[in-house]
């Protein structure tokens, strides 16, 4: 008896059409996802406020405009620095120093990502170094495991770098503008913690990469190819030096000028204004562009968080935890775990904005004397959570899209994809490493 299955051409065409429609719909959802999220946050927040009789005007009068201002200014300032070509130069230098060795490439680019993200906008920093990384990886013989490990490390280190300074990323800016700690106190407490965490991450994932046993001919070819493609790059050191002076001046002003004399957001605007004048005089491109969707996303998070704050629910949560956990150290650690999971599931932005009232409440308790460390503990929890899933990180989906569009091929010629599923096991490890170190440090210092 013949058991051969026959598939009609019409049925096959229908299946192909269905798959194409689903693919088109999925692409549309990806492109509109951020806009849907922005609308949902504003609509839900407004609905909650109206339902429980919270005046929208009251919500907006307490709105964290300063956070938005600093976030926008730091992204624009990063764009100015990028115009000098320094980020490309650093990436090329690292590629040469590593001699194309895969383990060294991962470790050195990871270290660079941490340092840049601690000072400048991490998304812009990622965008600046990616073209050079792609040229290098396309010439080297890399497999899917290496590509996943490399970019999972870059993503985690963009998070730790962003948390290492008060202006590195959105959660850190929220903490700086909250008043629970000063700019200098946060920097001196947070930077060592996140530097150590980053070194552990680099060591763990660096050792995950096997050493090459070949003669290095392909690696030399990769570096030579990179040199040839970027041989005409010009660095404007004359402009870079002046921008560095302005940037250091902003840091010093944030550290030593009282908030009630000159607020942090005003310092940011003044510094950016001076930087723009310098670039204009030196004939550096000053036409600034930025991702407006990211600004609107953060704006919606802040709005929703302010509504939730005015409901009093988070203050009740803080009071409940304080009443039922007598040990201050355990109390902070429990809040860290809760915050990290919220950041992991809902992403760093909403977690930072929503959980801030709880942290402020805790800092007004008998733990007020430890507010600097509590602020850092809060940042560390958000940082750990933001490394848990692809969507948790600020740069997650942007980095994924760029990697997939780069069409990096494995040794067999197959195109490599890197997304939510591929990052998952790395995300769990990144989270475990970061939250473990953070809890251990808080156990010692509190």
Secondary structure as a PSIPRED ss2 file (coil, helix, strand):
# PSIPRED VFORMAT (PSIPRED V4.0)

   1 X C   1.000  0.000  0.000
   2 X C   1.000  0.000  0.000
   3 X C   1.000  0.000  0.000
   4 X C   1.000  0.000  0.000
   5 X C   1.000  0.000  0.000
   6 X C   1.000  0.000  0.000
   7 X C   1.000  0.000  0.000
   8 X C   1.000  0.000  0.000
   9 X H   0.000  1.000  0.000
  10 X H   0.000  1.000  0.000
  11 X H   0.000  1.000  0.000
  12 X H   0.000  1.000  0.000
  13 X H   0.000  1.000  0.000
  14 X H   0.000  1.000  0.000
  15 X H   0.000  1.000  0.000
  16 X H   0.000  1.000  0.000
  17 X H   0.000  1.000  0.000
  18 X H   0.000  1.000  0.000
  19 X H   0.000  1.000  0.000
  20 X H   0.000  1.000  0.000
  21 X H   0.000  1.000  0.000
  22 X H   0.000  1.000  0.000
  23 X H   0.000  1.000  0.000
  24 X H   0.000  1.000  0.000
  25 X H   0.000  1.000  0.000
  26 X H   0.000  1.000  0.000
  27 X H   0.000  1.000  0.000
  28 X H   0.000  1.000  0.000
  29 X H   0.000  1.000  0.000
  30 X H   0.000  1.000  0.000
  31 X H   0.000  1.000  0.000
  32 X H   0.000  1.000  0.000
  33 X H   0.000  1.000  0.000
  34 X H   0.000  1.000  0.000
  35 X H   0.000  1.000  0.000
  36 X H   0.000  1.000  0.000
  37 X H   0.000  1.000  0.000
  38 X H   0.000  1.000  0.000
  39 X H   0.000  1.000  0.000
  40 X H   0.000  1.000  0.000
  41 X H   0.000  1.000  0.000
  42 X H   0.000  1.000  0.000
  43 X H   0.000  1.000  0.000
  44 X H   0.000  1.000  0.000
  45 X H   0.000  1.000  0.000
  46 X H   0.000  1.000  0.000
  47 X H   0.000  1.000  0.000
  48 X H   0.000  1.000  0.000
  49 X H   0.000  1.000  0.000
  50 X H   0.000  1.000  0.000
  51 X H   0.000  1.000  0.000
  52 X C   1.000  0.000  0.000
  53 X C   1.000  0.000  0.000
  54 X C   1.000  0.000  0.000
  55 X C   1.000  0.000  0.000
  56 X H   0.000  1.000  0.000
  57 X H   0.000  1.000  0.000
  58 X H   0.000  1.000  0.000
  59 X H   0.000  1.000  0.000
  60 X H   0.000  1.000  0.000
  61 X H   0.000  1.000  0.000
  62 X C   1.000  0.000  0.000
  63 X C   1.000  0.000  0.000
  64 X C   1.000  0.000  0.000
  65 X H   0.000  1.000  0.000
  66 X H   0.000  1.000  0.000
  67 X H   0.000  1.000  0.000
  68 X H   0.000  1.000  0.000
  69 X H   0.000  1.000  0.000
  70 X H   0.000  1.000  0.000
  71 X H   0.000  1.000  0.000
  72 X H   0.000  1.000  0.000
  73 X H   0.000  1.000  0.000
  74 X H   0.000  1.000  0.000
  75 X H   0.000  1.000  0.000
  76 X H   0.000  1.000  0.000
  77 X H   0.000  1.000  0.000
  78 X H   0.000  1.000  0.000
  79 X H   0.000  1.000  0.000
  80 X H   0.000  1.000  0.000
  81 X H   0.000  1.000  0.000
  82 X H   0.000  1.000  0.000
  83 X C   1.000  0.000  0.000
  84 X C   1.000  0.000  0.000
  85 X C   1.000  0.000  0.000
  86 X H   0.000  1.000  0.000
  87 X H   0.000  1.000  0.000
  88 X H   0.000  1.000  0.000
  89 X H   0.000  1.000  0.000
  90 X H   0.000  1.000  0.000
  91 X H   0.000  1.000  0.000
  92 X H   0.000  1.000  0.000
  93 X H   0.000  1.000  0.000
  94 X H   0.000  1.000  0.000
  95 X H   0.000  1.000  0.000
  96 X H   0.000  1.000  0.000
  97 X H   0.000  1.000  0.000
  98 X H   0.000  1.000  0.000
  99 X C   1.000  0.000  0.000
 100 X C   1.000  0.000  0.000
 101 X C   1.000  0.000  0.000
 102 X H   0.000  1.000  0.000
 103 X H   0.000  1.000  0.000
 104 X H   0.000  1.000  0.000
 105 X H   0.000  1.000  0.000
 106 X H   0.000  1.000  0.000
 107 X H   0.000  1.000  0.000
 108 X H   0.000  1.000  0.000
 109 X H   0.000  1.000  0.000
 110 X H   0.000  1.000  0.000
 111 X H   0.000  1.000  0.000
 112 X H   0.000  1.000  0.000
 113 X H   0.000  1.000  0.000
 114 X H   0.000  1.000  0.000
 115 X H   0.000  1.000  0.000
 116 X H   0.000  1.000  0.000
 117 X H   0.000  1.000  0.000
 118 X H   0.000  1.000  0.000
 119 X H   0.000  1.000  0.000
 120 X C   1.000  0.000  0.000
 121 X C   1.000  0.000  0.000
 122 X H   0.000  1.000  0.000
 123 X H   0.000  1.000  0.000
 124 X H   0.000  1.000  0.000
 125 X H   0.000  1.000  0.000
 126 X H   0.000  1.000  0.000
 127 X H   0.000  1.000  0.000
 128 X H   0.000  1.000  0.000
 129 X H   0.000  1.000  0.000
 130 X H   0.000  1.000  0.000
 131 X H   0.000  1.000  0.000
 132 X H   0.000  1.000  0.000
 133 X H   0.000  1.000  0.000
 134 X H   0.000  1.000  0.000
 135 X H   0.000  1.000  0.000
 136 X H   0.000  1.000  0.000
 137 X H   0.000  1.000  0.000
 138 X H   0.000  1.000  0.000
 139 X H   0.000  1.000  0.000
 140 X C   1.000  0.000  0.000
 141 X C   1.000  0.000  0.000
 142 X C   1.000  0.000  0.000
 143 X C   1.000  0.000  0.000
 144 X H   0.000  1.000  0.000
 145 X H   0.000  1.000  0.000
 146 X H   0.000  1.000  0.000
 147 X H   0.000  1.000  0.000
 148 X H   0.000  1.000  0.000
 149 X H   0.000  1.000  0.000
 150 X H   0.000  1.000  0.000
 151 X H   0.000  1.000  0.000
 152 X H   0.000  1.000  0.000
 153 X H   0.000  1.000  0.000
 154 X H   0.000  1.000  0.000
 155 X H   0.000  1.000  0.000
 156 X H   0.000  1.000  0.000
 157 X H   0.000  1.000  0.000
 158 X H   0.000  1.000  0.000
 159 X H   0.000  1.000  0.000
 160 X H   0.000  1.000  0.000
 161 X H   0.000  1.000  0.000
 162 X H   0.000  1.000  0.000
 163 X H   0.000  1.000  0.000
 164 X H   0.000  1.000  0.000
 165 X C   1.000  0.000  0.000
 166 X C   1.000  0.000  0.000
 167 X C   1.000  0.000  0.000
 168 X C   1.000  0.000  0.000
 169 X C   1.000  0.000  0.000
 170 X H   0.000  1.000  0.000
 171 X H   0.000  1.000  0.000
 172 X H   0.000  1.000  0.000
 173 X H   0.000  1.000  0.000
 174 X H   0.000  1.000  0.000
 175 X H   0.000  1.000  0.000
 176 X H   0.000  1.000  0.000
 177 X H   0.000  1.000  0.000
 178 X H   0.000  1.000  0.000
 179 X C   1.000  0.000  0.000
 180 X C   1.000  0.000  0.000
 181 X C   1.000  0.000  0.000
 182 X C   1.000  0.000  0.000
 183 X H   0.000  1.000  0.000
 184 X H   0.000  1.000  0.000
 185 X H   0.000  1.000  0.000
 186 X H   0.000  1.000  0.000
 187 X H   0.000  1.000  0.000
 188 X H   0.000  1.000  0.000
 189 X H   0.000  1.000  0.000
 190 X H   0.000  1.000  0.000
 191 X H   0.000  1.000  0.000
 192 X H   0.000  1.000  0.000
 193 X H   0.000  1.000  0.000
 194 X H   0.000  1.000  0.000
 195 X H   0.000  1.000  0.000
 196 X H   0.000  1.000  0.000
 197 X H   0.000  1.000  0.000
 198 X H   0.000  1.000  0.000
 199 X H   0.000  1.000  0.000
 200 X H   0.000  1.000  0.000
 201 X H   0.000  1.000  0.000
 202 X H   0.000  1.000  0.000
 203 X H   0.000  1.000  0.000
 204 X H   0.000  1.000  0.000
 205 X H   0.000  1.000  0.000
 206 X H   0.000  1.000  0.000
 207 X H   0.000  1.000  0.000
 208 X C   1.000  0.000  0.000
 209 X C   1.000  0.000  0.000
 210 X C   1.000  0.000  0.000
 211 X C   1.000  0.000  0.000
 212 X C   1.000  0.000  0.000
 213 X C   1.000  0.000  0.000
 214 X C   1.000  0.000  0.000
 215 X C   1.000  0.000  0.000
 216 X C   1.000  0.000  0.000
 217 X H   0.000  1.000  0.000
 218 X H   0.000  1.000  0.000
 219 X H   0.000  1.000  0.000
 220 X H   0.000  1.000  0.000
 221 X H   0.000  1.000  0.000
 222 X H   0.000  1.000  0.000
 223 X H   0.000  1.000  0.000
 224 X H   0.000  1.000  0.000
 225 X H   0.000  1.000  0.000
 226 X H   0.000  1.000  0.000
 227 X H   0.000  1.000  0.000
 228 X H   0.000  1.000  0.000
 229 X H   0.000  1.000  0.000
 230 X C   1.000  0.000  0.000
 231 X C   1.000  0.000  0.000
 232 X C   1.000  0.000  0.000
 233 X C   1.000  0.000  0.000
 234 X C   1.000  0.000  0.000
 235 X C   1.000  0.000  0.000
 236 X C   1.000  0.000  0.000
 237 X H   0.000  1.000  0.000
 238 X H   0.000  1.000  0.000
 239 X H   0.000  1.000  0.000
 240 X H   0.000  1.000  0.000
 241 X H   0.000  1.000  0.000
 242 X H   0.000  1.000  0.000
 243 X H   0.000  1.000  0.000
 244 X H   0.000  1.000  0.000
 245 X H   0.000  1.000  0.000
 246 X H   0.000  1.000  0.000
 247 X H   0.000  1.000  0.000
 248 X H   0.000  1.000  0.000
 249 X H   0.000  1.000  0.000
 250 X H   0.000  1.000  0.000
 251 X H   0.000  1.000  0.000
 252 X H   0.000  1.000  0.000
 253 X H   0.000  1.000  0.000
 254 X H   0.000  1.000  0.000
 255 X H   0.000  1.000  0.000
 256 X H   0.000  1.000  0.000
 257 X C   1.000  0.000  0.000
 258 X C   1.000  0.000  0.000
 259 X C   1.000  0.000  0.000
 260 X C   1.000  0.000  0.000
 261 X C   1.000  0.000  0.000
 262 X C   1.000  0.000  0.000
 263 X C   1.000  0.000  0.000
 264 X H   0.000  1.000  0.000
 265 X H   0.000  1.000  0.000
 266 X H   0.000  1.000  0.000
 267 X H   0.000  1.000  0.000
 268 X H   0.000  1.000  0.000
 269 X H   0.000  1.000  0.000
 270 X H   0.000  1.000  0.000
 271 X H   0.000  1.000  0.000
 272 X H   0.000  1.000  0.000
 273 X H   0.000  1.000  0.000
 274 X H   0.000  1.000  0.000
 275 X H   0.000  1.000  0.000
 276 X H   0.000  1.000  0.000
 277 X H   0.000  1.000  0.000
 278 X H   0.000  1.000  0.000
 279 X H   0.000  1.000  0.000
 280 X H   0.000  1.000  0.000
 281 X H   0.000  1.000  0.000
 282 X C   1.000  0.000  0.000
 283 X C   1.000  0.000  0.000
 284 X C   1.000  0.000  0.000
 285 X C   1.000  0.000  0.000
 286 X C   1.000  0.000  0.000
 287 X C   1.000  0.000  0.000
 288 X C   1.000  0.000  0.000
 289 X C   1.000  0.000  0.000
 290 X C   1.000  0.000  0.000
 291 X C   1.000  0.000  0.000
 292 X H   0.000  1.000  0.000
 293 X H   0.000  1.000  0.000
 294 X H   0.000  1.000  0.000
 295 X H   0.000  1.000  0.000
 296 X H   0.000  1.000  0.000
 297 X H   0.000  1.000  0.000
 298 X H   0.000  1.000  0.000
 299 X H   0.000  1.000  0.000
 300 X H   0.000  1.000  0.000
 301 X H   0.000  1.000  0.000
 302 X H   0.000  1.000  0.000
 303 X H   0.000  1.000  0.000
 304 X H   0.000  1.000  0.000
 305 X H   0.000  1.000  0.000
 306 X H   0.000  1.000  0.000
 307 X H   0.000  1.000  0.000
 308 X H   0.000  1.000  0.000
 309 X H   0.000  1.000  0.000
 310 X H   0.000  1.000  0.000
 311 X H   0.000  1.000  0.000
 312 X C   1.000  0.000  0.000
 313 X H   0.000  1.000  0.000
 314 X H   0.000  1.000  0.000
 315 X H   0.000  1.000  0.000
 316 X H   0.000  1.000  0.000
 317 X H   0.000  1.000  0.000
 318 X H   0.000  1.000  0.000
 319 X H   0.000  1.000  0.000
 320 X H   0.000  1.000  0.000
 321 X H   0.000  1.000  0.000
 322 X H   0.000  1.000  0.000
 323 X H   0.000  1.000  0.000
 324 X H   0.000  1.000  0.000
 325 X C   1.000  0.000  0.000
 326 X C   1.000  0.000  0.000
 327 X C   1.000  0.000  0.000
 328 X H   0.000  1.000  0.000
 329 X H   0.000  1.000  0.000
 330 X H   0.000  1.000  0.000
 331 X H   0.000  1.000  0.000
 332 X H   0.000  1.000  0.000
 333 X H   0.000  1.000  0.000
 334 X H   0.000  1.000  0.000
 335 X H   0.000  1.000  0.000
 336 X H   0.000  1.000  0.000
 337 X H   0.000  1.000  0.000
 338 X H   0.000  1.000  0.000
 339 X H   0.000  1.000  0.000
 340 X H   0.000  1.000  0.000
 341 X H   0.000  1.000  0.000
 342 X H   0.000  1.000  0.000
 343 X H   0.000  1.000  0.000
 344 X H   0.000  1.000  0.000
 345 X H   0.000  1.000  0.000
 346 X H   0.000  1.000  0.000
 347 X C   1.000  0.000  0.000
 348 X H   0.000  1.000  0.000
 349 X H   0.000  1.000  0.000
 350 X H   0.000  1.000  0.000
 351 X H   0.000  1.000  0.000
 352 X H   0.000  1.000  0.000
 353 X H   0.000  1.000  0.000
 354 X H   0.000  1.000  0.000
 355 X H   0.000  1.000  0.000
 356 X H   0.000  1.000  0.000
 357 X H   0.000  1.000  0.000
 358 X H   0.000  1.000  0.000
 359 X H   0.000  1.000  0.000
 360 X H   0.000  1.000  0.000
 361 X H   0.000  1.000  0.000
 362 X H   0.000  1.000  0.000
 363 X H   0.000  1.000  0.000
 364 X C   1.000  0.000  0.000
 365 X C   1.000  0.000  0.000
 366 X H   0.000  1.000  0.000
 367 X H   0.000  1.000  0.000
 368 X H   0.000  1.000  0.000
 369 X H   0.000  1.000  0.000
 370 X H   0.000  1.000  0.000
 371 X H   0.000  1.000  0.000
 372 X H   0.000  1.000  0.000
 373 X H   0.000  1.000  0.000
 374 X H   0.000  1.000  0.000
 375 X H   0.000  1.000  0.000
 376 X H   0.000  1.000  0.000
 377 X H   0.000  1.000  0.000
 378 X H   0.000  1.000  0.000
 379 X H   0.000  1.000  0.000
 380 X H   0.000  1.000  0.000
 381 X H   0.000  1.000  0.000
 382 X H   0.000  1.000  0.000
 383 X H   0.000  1.000  0.000
 384 X H   0.000  1.000  0.000
 385 X H   0.000  1.000  0.000
 386 X H   0.000  1.000  0.000
 387 X C   1.000  0.000  0.000
 388 X C   1.000  0.000  0.000
 389 X C   1.000  0.000  0.000
 390 X H   0.000  1.000  0.000
 391 X H   0.000  1.000  0.000
 392 X H   0.000  1.000  0.000
 393 X C   1.000  0.000  0.000
 394 X C   1.000  0.000  0.000
 395 X C   1.000  0.000  0.000
 396 X H   0.000  1.000  0.000
 397 X H   0.000  1.000  0.000
 398 X H   0.000  1.000  0.000
 399 X H   0.000  1.000  0.000
 400 X H   0.000  1.000  0.000
 401 X H   0.000  1.000  0.000
 402 X H   0.000  1.000  0.000
 403 X H   0.000  1.000  0.000
 404 X H   0.000  1.000  0.000
 405 X H   0.000  1.000  0.000
 406 X C   1.000  0.000  0.000
 407 X C   1.000  0.000  0.000
 408 X C   1.000  0.000  0.000
 409 X E   0.000  0.000  1.000
 410 X C   1.000  0.000  0.000
 411 X C   1.000  0.000  0.000
 412 X C   1.000  0.000  0.000
 413 X C   1.000  0.000  0.000
 414 X C   1.000  0.000  0.000
 415 X E   0.000  0.000  1.000
 416 X C   1.000  0.000  0.000
 417 X C   1.000  0.000  0.000
 418 X C   1.000  0.000  0.000
 419 X C   1.000  0.000  0.000
 420 X H   0.000  1.000  0.000
 421 X H   0.000  1.000  0.000
 422 X H   0.000  1.000  0.000
 423 X H   0.000  1.000  0.000
 424 X H   0.000  1.000  0.000
 425 X H   0.000  1.000  0.000
 426 X H   0.000  1.000  0.000
 427 X H   0.000  1.000  0.000
 428 X H   0.000  1.000  0.000
 429 X H   0.000  1.000  0.000
 430 X H   0.000  1.000  0.000
 431 X H   0.000  1.000  0.000
 432 X H   0.000  1.000  0.000
 433 X H   0.000  1.000  0.000
 434 X H   0.000  1.000  0.000
 435 X H   0.000  1.000  0.000
 436 X H   0.000  1.000  0.000
 437 X H   0.000  1.000  0.000
 438 X H   0.000  1.000  0.000
 439 X H   0.000  1.000  0.000
 440 X H   0.000  1.000  0.000
 441 X H   0.000  1.000  0.000
 442 X H   0.000  1.000  0.000
 443 X H   0.000  1.000  0.000
 444 X H   0.000  1.000  0.000
 445 X H   0.000  1.000  0.000
 446 X C   1.000  0.000  0.000
